[in-house]
Amino acid sequence: MSLSQNVRVLLVEDEPNDAELIAHQLRQAGLLFSYQRVQTRDSLIAALDQFDPAIVLCDNGLPAFDAASAIRTVTEKRAGLPVVVVTGTLGDEEAVHLIKIGACDYLRKDRLERLPVAVMNALEAAQSHRIQEQYEAAVKASELRYRRRFETATDGILVADAATGRIYDVNPSLVRLLGFSREECCGQTLTEFGLIDADNILPLEALLATGDYYRRPVLQLDGKNGRQVDVEFTAVAFKVGTEVTIQCNLRDVTERTYFEAALREKNRELEAASLAKDQFLASMSHELRTPLNAILGFAGTLLMRLPGELTAEQEKQLKLVRQSGRHLLSLINDLLNLAKIESGKMELSLEPVHCERVLREVATSLSPMATAKGLDLKVIAPPTDVVVTTSQQALWQIVTNLTANAIKFTTAGEIRLELRDFVADGETQTQVLVSDTGIGIRPEDQARLFQGFSRIGDGATEHEEGTGLGLSISRKLATLIGGDLSCRSEYRVGSTFTLTLPNGGRS
Amino acid sequence: MTQSILLIDDNEINLELMSYLLGAFGYEVRTACDGPAGLAAAERDPPDLILCDVVMPGMDGYTVARMLAAHSCLADVPVVAVTALAMVDDRDKVFESGFDGYITKPIDPETFPLEIASFLKTRA
């Protein structure tokens, strides 16, 4: 309490002269103050509110009420406000009584020279008492907050004394987690609890030194009645005074570890299933090809006339056998290719590919098919060699599929295999266009054009052979090599399929 | 002099097809319906070329090829796999096992004799 501060002093005094005497005494001591005088209980109460004094100096011999009731009133209304009794006469017994009920000091009016000191002491005591109270309130609030968090935390929490390792507090979540009651937990040691085993002693020293946490992602604990619980374990040690406390947080991860294990198991199953599927593919490929060997082989030897001459009808029928056999083989190959692409087993090797050469190869291999239908098969390419780093196998497969389709669905006119190489948006683009003058595709059919197993056609084309997988495989291959396959078609006029190659590896 | 070819395949129809076709092209053809029988036949009278199936019950073609390669009198006889296995890794495994060639089934009877001739020629 500083002297320079203006101290509001409330005098409970019926004698104005005495009041002035008191004021004089304080003034003489250099105390900066203002004062108000009251002499009834009501005016005391009013002044406590309105004047808001820092100290009350109270006479004992008031006609309206005495010091004891004044003290009670002050204590009741303003706990902590210091009251110093200043009175003409006071017996020891009474003085003790007044101190007991809340007065902080008393002195006699004939010894007023002690007043300033008494006032200063009372003010200082009140001040430190207030600070103490604030501190205690803060501690209490903090304790309450901690307690609330401790009690309501979803993690199980236990607190132990580091010196003995004995648990002295657990929260409700821990009780729920392990099934042991609070009483069963408290008094046990961390070791008994399975939190510290021989191999894994809690690094207390390190925790204390660094203020760090000790964490184990998964720790298996035994709960009550053989219950097994997986917890994520976190421990922290802190020192209060000389005592070291360990707090352990246990988060229930039983469900998580269960799902993790289930997930691992599922992955193993999927891997096994994927392997089984690969083996099935390989074995199906083998099993389907074996009988075709005899069908195509003997049809071939007969058509080669190795066993002898054939009648025209025999030859015609044998060719149908061979044609159907080859068709069956291409279906098997398509299915296997699709299965391989879909399971990600298709391995494509990238290399510099001379595009025109691939187009000419495809044209050569399919020209008998085109010629048989009286169609022209043309290859159009720029004068300079176009070399793109891509998969020759995929490019060949896509162009073959597109060209075979074009021939299949065209009855008159021509099929064009066109290679284009141009610069668009500063980047070199290479495209292969396969166009026909065939039946075209209706707009409503174009959307499902690239879906597997969806053959598009009307009465005129239903007799055509195919799995309906050709375009689906082609688009998947195009995507696999980083390119794109699109279609533009006009019903009854013709179709153009455009394969855009990725320009990777080009300058 | 007639060149001799030993066919090893567990499928009788396949054996019949290949022996008929190769016989028609003037080769002397012998057949064996499994690996051990094929090895015994080859040992008894070493042929100029061996065509061997890969997937067979009991001893598979890979084993047959390895045993032939390890055999002092037969190591020089070319062995060609004729197989319905057509996966990429199958092909790698075939060559790793010591086969000198690889023909997939179904065979094309028009080109098959030419392929066979090329294996015999490279040897001569």
Interface residues (C-beta under 8 A of the other chain):
Chain A: L281 A282 S285 H286 E287 R289 T290 L292 N293 A294 I295 L296 G297 F298 G300 T301 M304 L306 G325 L329 L336 E347
Chain B: N11 I13 N14 L17 M18 Y20 L21 A24 V55 T83 A84 L85 A86 M87 V88 D90 T104 K105 P106 I107 D108 P109 E110
